[in-house]
Amino acid sequence: MKMKPSSTIEEHDMENGKLVKDKERTPRSGRVVYVPNQALLSGVAYCFSSCGMILVNKFVLSSYDFNAGISLMLYQNFISVAIVSVLSLLGLVSTEPLTWRLIKVWLPVNVIFVGMLITSMFSLKYINVAMVTVLKNVTNVITALGEMYLFKKHHDGRVWAALFLMIISAITGGITDLSFNAVGYTWQTLNCFLTASYSLTLRRVMDTAKQVTKSGNLNEFSMVLLNNTLSLPLGIFLIVVFNEVDYLLTTPLLRLPSFWLVMTFSGILGLAISFTSMWFLHQTGATTYSLVGSLNKIPLSFAGILIFKVPTSLENSASIFFGLLAGVFFARAKIRERSQS
């Protein structure tokens, strides 16, 4: 099955190194298991895993005050590699062998992928979940501009209106943020550029990567395994460069079984997003997937405020809600744009 480039960042599950397509999936395994109400079940599973991943990461970094974001990323990627490898050995999923030719083609994209994950960890430590969700909308703006410059793609007025609303909400949200942290906002801005770069670079590299695989294809499981495997040596190198080793040797958190349990759970949730997003997309379609993804940010943002007792004001809450609605408006505009083209 050939994979074509996707048109927007809304169709990418960027935090887990896979590309979500707007075509239905075919099962990777020969085993058929009937599950009733799969559309509803897959939607609930997708919402739970995507919300849970961000909230658990925030809990590890802020509530535990864990000061080794790169190490957290490394451990989560290791969990993903271990699980996908086991599933591949059991024949439940199919993956491409990691040849040296494939690694050389994919390495530049993987460097951006690692940078995207690390900046996401650093920003989440300093910024509340609601503001991170709103600020991530800036990625859509950067991606749209990149599509115009690199792929000569033109967007209609509704899309640009939604992007303008996203910029306004991000600016007003930052101004009214009672827990504003300049370091966190800097990391999140860098994360937006890296996420957009990953999206645009991935689309250019995928065709080349497929040509150097044995099957001539590169499915989602292969991309998850490839990205996370290549991130392990780079992550170890960055842990040494950022001097997280001394912190890991002295922190008492690594002696707490509960802390390891939460960290492992976050890694499982990260991989679960990849599986549930594919499952949900297969059961519904790109329209429902895109809208649910945008609507999912609303309860996530308010859950983040309530769970972590984030100080807020009426103005800040209004700007957050405004930004979330702008995201929904953007998803609807892109759906309309795709249907017209």
Buried (B, 14 or more C-beta within 10 A) or exposed (E): EEBEBBBBBBBBBBBBBBBBBBBEBEEBEEEEEEEEEBBEBBBEBBBBBBBBBBBBBBBBBBEBEBBBBBBBBBBBBBBBBEBBBEBBEEEBBBBBEBEEEBBEBBEEBBBBBBBBBBBBBBBBBBBBBBBBBBBBBBBBBBBBBBBEEEEEBEBEEBBBBBBEBBBBBBEBBBEBBEBBBEEBBBBBBBBBBBBBBBBBBBBEBBEEBBEBBEEEBBBBBBBBBBBBBBBBEBBBEBBEEBEBEEBBEEBEBBEEEEBEEBBEBBBBBBBBBBBBBBBBBBBBBBBBBBBBBBBBBBEBBBBBBEEBEBEBEEBBBBBBBBBBBBBBBBBBBBBEBBEEE
